[in-house]
Amino acid sequence: MGSDYRCFFCFTRAFERLIEKANISGEAKNSFTFEMINLYRNKWDELLSPEFSRELHSILRNYTHNPDPYSQEKKENNDQALGMFPDLKKMVQRSTDPFNTALRLAIAGNIIDFAANDNFNLQATIDKALTAEFAIDHSKQLEQKLKNAKLVLYLGDNAGEIVFDKLFIETIKHHDLTFVVRGGPVINDATMEDAEFIGMSSAASVISNEYDAPSTIVHKSGKVFQQYFEKADLIISKGQGNLEGLLPLNDNRIFFLLMVKCNVMAELLNAEKDSLVVYNPSC
């Protein structure tokens, strides 16, 4: 499958920030960079971008011995979003179209992404998302499918963002919805610890996909998750990472909810950078 060459330069910027943040020697930084180049040379054509990211994080852990380098940022993002939650919930409740408003807020939360950019303005993104036109708008089809679906699977993305997902899930009020987190820490993606911290279990059942890539790679995920994935009538996928892992499946059950954060994704979806997308392959 492979990835676009531009993704590699995005990785180099992100991992430069990480190794500068880490308390490791200059020699270790050079050694990690050499391993990164070797991985690119040997595996780039075989791996999806999120799989390549997973391998890099695994290599970096050998130098830093830090299993979760973004743990502090994730907690801060969760706290910030939880602080906004009461006012945003009132906004949804007062809205003439609560589904659409909660959906827009859920997509706005997708800006909290340290892989794409660690410098973002959450409030400004929310303000924009509430009024912006969707670049791809299959929201009405999603709303209709939700009414008929027996089992819904909701694939989470980032910490902080999952607070906005919780608000959307509470608005949906589906009788059988399961929220999915990553199998272990990677970038600032949400794990079971984050789901517990923000109280996701009050809105949905929560499971792990048992794989620590910043994406959903179904055939590498755990058996329990695979069973849920197979049985789901409707799958809501948040973020670019999940889209990269799932779009090749061409699965008509999946609705992709995301902000377009890079030119590679913009070209793939034929949508402008920074735009909001609700996309289903069959619509």
FENPEMO-V749485 format. One record per pair of residues at least 24 apart in sequence whose C-alpha atoms are under 10 Angstrom apart, sorted by the first residue. I is the first residue (numbers start at 1). J is the second residue. D is the distance in whole Angstrom. If there is no record, write none. Layout:
i = <I:I>
j = <J:J>
d = <D:D>
This chain:
i = <1:1:1:1:1:1:1:2:2:2:2:2:2:2:2:2:3:3:3:3:3:3:3:3:3:3:4:4:4:4:4:4:5:5:5:5:6:6:6:7:7:7:7:7:7:7:8:8:8:8:8:8:8:10:10:10:10:11:11:11:11:11:11:11:12:12:13:13:13:14:14:14:14:14:14:15:15:15:15:15:17:18:18:18:18:18:18:19:19:19:19:21:22:22:22:22:22:22:23:23:23:23:24:24:24:25:25:28:28:28:28:29:29:29:31:31:32:32:32:32:32:33:35:35:36:48:48:48:48:48:49:49:49:49:49:49:50:50:50:50:50:50:50:50:50:50:50:51:51:51:51:51:51:51:51:51:52:52:53:53:53:53:53:53:54:54:54:54:54:54:54:54:55:55:57:57:57:57:57:58:58:67:67:67:68:68:68:68:68:69:69:69:69:70:70:70:70:70:70:71:71:71:71:71:71:71:72:73:73:73:73:73:73:74:74:74:74:74:74:74:74:74:74:74:75:75:75:75:75:75:76:76:77:77:77:77:77:77:77:77:77:78:78:78:78:78:78:78:78:78:78:78:78:79:79:79:79:79:80:80:80:81:81:81:81:81:81:81:81:81:81:82:82:82:82:82:82:82:82:83:84:84:84:85:85:85:85:86:88:88:88:89:89:89:89:89:92:92:92:93:98:98:98:99:99:99:99:99:99:99:99:100:100:100:100:100:100:101:101:101:101:101:102:102:102:102:102:102:102:102:102:102:103:103:103:103:103:103:103:103:103:103:103:103:103:104:104:104:104:104:104:104:104:104:104:104:104:104:104:105:105:105:105:105:105:105:105:106:106:106:106:106:106:106:106:106:106:106:106:107:107:107:107:107:107:107:107:107:107:107:107:107:107:108:108:108:108:108:108:108:109:109:109:109:109:109:109:109:109:109:109:109:109:110:110:110:110:110:110:110:110:110:110:110:110:110:110:110:110:110:110:111:111:111:111:111:111:111:111:111:112:112:112:112:112:112:112:112:113:113:113:113:113:113:113:113:113:113:113:114:114:114:114:115:115:115:115:115:115:116:116:116:117:117:125:125:128:128:129:129:129:129:132:132:133:133:133:134:134:134:134:134:134:134:135:135:135:135:135:135:135:135:135:135:135:135:135:136:136:136:136:136:136:136:136:136:136:137:137:137:137:137:137:137:138:138:138:138:138:138:138:138:138:138:139:139:139:139:139:139:140:141:141:141:141:141:142:142:142:142:142:142:142:142:142:142:142:143:145:145:145:145:146:146:146:146:146:146:146:147:147:147:148:148:148:149:149:149:149:149:149:149:149:150:150:150:150:150:150:150:150:151:151:151:151:151:151:151:151:151:151:151:152:152:152:152:152:152:152:152:152:152:152:152:152:153:153:153:153:153:153:153:153:153:153:153:153:153:153:153:153:153:153:153:153:154:154:154:154:154:154:154:154:154:154:154:154:154:154:154:154:155:155:155:155:155:155:155:155:155:155:155:155:155:155:155:155:155:156:156:156:156:156:156:156:156:156:156:156:156:156:156:156:157:157:157:157:157:157:157:157:157:157:157:157:157:157:157:157:158:158:158:158:158:158:158:158:158:158:158:158:159:159:159:159:159:159:159:159:159:159:160:160:160:160:160:160:161:161:161:161:162:162:162:162:162:162:162:162:163:163:163:163:163:163:165:165:165:166:166:166:166:166:166:166:166:167:167:168:169:169:169:170:170:170:170:171:172:173:173:174:174:175:176:176:176:177:177:177:177:177:177:177:178:178:178:178:178:178:178:178:179:179:179:179:179:179:179:179:180:180:180:180:180:180:180:180:180:180:180:181:181:181:181:181:181:181:181:181:182:182:182:182:182:182:182:182:182:182:182:183:183:183:183:183:183:183:183:183:183:184:184:184:184:184:184:184:185:185:185:185:186:186:186:186:186:187:187:187:188:189:189:189:189:190:213:213:213:214:214:214:214:214:214:215:215:215:215:215:215:215:215:216:216:216:216:216:216:217:217:217:217:217:218:218:218:236:236:236:237:237:238:239:240:243:247:247:250:250:250:251:251:251:252:252:252:252:253:253:253:254:254:254:254:255:255:255:255:255:256:256>
j = <44:45:46:47:48:49:248:43:44:45:46:47:48:49:51:52:44:45:46:47:48:49:50:52:244:264:44:45:48:49:264:265:40:44:49:264:262:263:264:49:50:52:53:262:263:264:36:37:40:44:49:52:53:115:116:117:262:36:49:52:53:56:115:116:36:37:115:116:117:114:115:116:117:118:187:53:56:57:60:115:118:57:60:64:69:70:187:60:63:64:69:69:60:63:64:65:66:69:63:64:65:66:63:64:65:63:64:60:62:63:64:60:63:64:60:63:56:59:60:62:63:60:59:60:60:215:217:241:244:245:213:214:215:241:244:245:212:213:214:215:216:217:240:241:242:244:245:212:213:214:215:216:217:241:244:245:213:214:115:186:187:213:214:215:185:186:187:211:212:213:214:215:212:213:185:186:187:212:213:186:212:184:185:186:184:185:186:187:188:185:186:187:188:114:185:186:187:188:189:159:185:186:187:188:189:194:188:114:118:159:160:187:188:112:114:158:159:160:161:187:188:189:190:194:159:160:188:194:197:198:159:160:112:122:158:159:160:161:162:163:188:158:159:160:161:162:163:164:190:194:195:197:198:159:160:163:197:198:122:160:163:109:122:123:159:160:161:162:163:164:198:160:161:162:163:164:197:198:199:163:123:163:164:163:164:166:167:167:126:164:167:164:167:168:170:171:167:168:171:171:168:171:172:139:140:143:168:169:170:171:172:130:139:140:143:168:171:129:130:131:168:171:130:164:165:166:167:168:169:170:171:172:129:130:139:143:164:165:167:168:169:171:172:257:278:128:129:130:131:132:134:139:164:168:257:258:276:277:278:129:130:161:163:164:165:167:168:161:162:163:164:165:166:167:168:169:238:257:258:161:164:165:168:238:239:256:257:258:259:275:276:277:278:161:164:257:258:259:275:276:157:158:159:160:161:162:163:164:165:238:239:258:259:156:157:158:159:160:161:162:164:165:238:239:240:257:258:259:260:261:276:158:160:161:239:258:259:260:261:274:157:158:159:160:161:162:188:189:157:158:159:160:161:187:188:189:239:240:261:158:187:188:189:186:187:188:189:214:241:240:261:262:261:262:259:274:275:276:259:274:275:276:275:276:275:276:277:259:271:275:276:277:278:279:259:260:269:270:271:272:273:274:275:276:277:278:279:257:269:270:271:275:276:277:278:279:280:257:276:277:278:279:280:283:255:256:257:277:278:279:280:281:282:283:255:257:277:278:279:280:278:255:278:279:280:283:234:235:236:253:254:255:256:278:279:280:283:172:233:234:253:255:172:173:174:233:234:235:236:172:173:174:174:233:234:174:175:176:177:232:233:234:235:174:175:176:177:231:232:233:234:175:176:177:178:228:229:231:232:233:234:235:176:177:178:179:228:229:231:232:233:234:235:236:253:177:178:179:180:204:205:206:225:228:229:230:231:232:233:234:235:236:237:253:254:178:179:180:181:204:205:206:229:232:234:235:236:237:238:254:255:179:180:181:182:207:208:209:215:216:229:235:236:237:238:239:242:256:180:181:182:189:190:191:195:208:215:216:236:237:238:239:242:181:182:188:189:190:191:214:215:216:237:238:239:240:241:242:258:182:186:187:188:189:190:191:194:214:238:239:241:187:188:189:190:191:193:194:195:197:198:188:189:190:194:195:198:189:190:238:239:189:190:194:195:198:199:200:238:194:195:197:198:199:200:200:203:238:195:198:199:200:201:202:203:204:200:203:203:200:203:204:200:202:203:204:203:203:203:204:203:204:204:204:205:232:203:204:205:206:232:234:235:203:204:205:206:207:228:232:235:203:204:205:206:207:208:209:236:204:205:206:207:208:209:210:216:225:228:237:206:207:208:209:210:211:212:215:216:207:208:209:210:211:212:213:214:215:216:221:207:208:209:210:211:212:213:214:221:222:208:209:210:211:212:213:214:211:212:213:214:211:212:213:214:215:212:213:214:214:213:214:215:241:214:241:242:245:239:240:241:242:244:245:239:240:241:242:243:244:245:246:241:242:243:244:245:246:241:242:244:245:246:245:246:249:278:279:280:278:279:278:277:265:279:280:281:280:281:282:280:281:282:280:281:282:283:280:281:282:279:280:281:282:279:280:281:282:283:280:281>
d = <9:6:6:6:6:9:9:8:6:4:5:5:5:7:10:9:7:7:9:7:6:6:9:9:10:10:9:10:9:8:7:10:10:9:10:9:10:9:7:7:10:10:10:9:10:8:10:10:8:9:8:9:9:8:7:9:9:10:9:9:7:9:8:9:9:10:9:9:10:8:6:8:8:9:10:10:9:9:9:9:9:10:9:10:8:9:10:8:9:9:10:9:10:9:7:10:9:8:9:7:10:10:7:6:10:9:10:10:10:7:9:9:8:10:10:9:9:7:7:9:8:10:8:9:9:10:9:10:7:7:10:9:9:8:7:8:10:6:5:6:9:9:10:6:9:7:7:9:6:8:8:10:8:10:10:9:9:10:9:9:9:7:7:10:10:7:9:10:7:5:7:9:10:8:10:7:8:10:9:9:10:9:7:8:9:6:7:8:9:9:8:7:9:9:9:8:6:6:9:10:8:10:9:7:10:10:10:9:10:9:9:10:8:9:10:8:5:7:10:9:6:8:8:8:8:8:10:8:9:10:9:8:8:10:9:7:5:8:10:9:9:10:6:4:8:8:7:10:10:8:10:8:7:10:7:9:9:8:9:7:10:9:9:10:9:6:7:9:6:7:9:8:10:10:6:9:10:7:10:10:9:9:9:7:8:9:8:10:10:9:8:10:7:9:9:9:9:9:8:9:9:7:9:9:10:8:7:10:10:6:7:9:8:9:9:9:10:9:7:9:9:10:9:8:8:10:7:5:9:9:7:9:10:9:8:10:9:8:9:6:9:9:9:9:9:9:6:6:9:9:9:10:9:9:9:10:8:10:10:7:7:9:10:6:8:8:8:7:8:8:5:5:8:8:6:9:9:8:9:8:8:8:10:8:8:10:6:5:6:10:7:8:9:8:8:10:8:7:10:8:10:9:9:7:4:8:8:6:8:10:10:9:9:10:8:7:9:9:6:9:9:9:7:6:9:9:6:6:9:9:10:9:10:8:9:9:7:9:8:9:9:7:8:7:6:10:8:9:9:7:9:9:9:8:7:8:9:10:9:9:7:6:9:10:7:8:9:9:10:10:7:8:8:10:10:9:10:10:9:10:9:7:8:8:8:7:9:10:9:7:5:6:7:10:10:9:9:9:6:7:10:10:6:6:6:8:9:10:8:9:7:9:7:5:6:6:9:10:8:6:5:7:9:9:8:9:10:8:5:6:7:10:10:7:9:9:9:6:8:9:10:9:10:10:9:8:9:10:9:10:9:7:10:8:9:8:10:9:9:7:9:10:8:10:8:9:7:10:10:9:10:8:10:9:9:9:10:9:10:8:5:6:10:9:8:7:9:9:8:6:8:8:5:6:8:9:10:7:5:5:7:9:6:5:6:9:9:9:9:6:6:5:6:8:10:6:5:6:7:10:10:10:10:7:7:10:9:6:8:6:5:6:8:10:9:6:5:6:9:9:10:9:10:10:9:6:5:6:8:10:10:6:5:7:9:10:10:9:9:8:10:7:6:5:6:9:8:10:6:6:8:8:7:9:10:10:9:9:9:7:6:8:8:7:8:9:6:6:9:8:8:9:8:6:6:9:8:7:10:9:10:9:6:4:5:8:9:9:9:8:10:10:6:6:4:8:10:6:8:10:9:9:9:8:8:10:9:9:8:9:10:9:7:8:7:8:10:8:10:10:9:10:7:9:8:9:10:9:9:9:9:6:9:9:6:8:10:8:10:9:7:7:10:9:6:8:10:10:8:9:9:9:9:8:8:10:9:6:7:9:9:10:10:9:6:5:6:7:9:9:10:9:6:6:5:6:8:10:9:10:9:6:5:5:6:10:10:8:10:10:8:6:5:6:8:9:10:10:9:9:6:6:6:6:6:7:7:8:8:9:9:5:5:4:4:5:8:10:8:9:9:9:7:7:5:8:10:10:6:9:9:10:6:7:6:10:10:9:7:9:9:6:9:10:9:9:10:10:10:9:6:7:10:9:9:8:5:4:8:7:6:8:8:5:8:8:5:7:10:8:9:5:7:8:8:10:10:10:10:10:10:10:10:8:10:10:8:9:7:9:9:7:8:7:6:5:9:8:9:9:8:6:8:9:5:5:8:10:10:6:9>
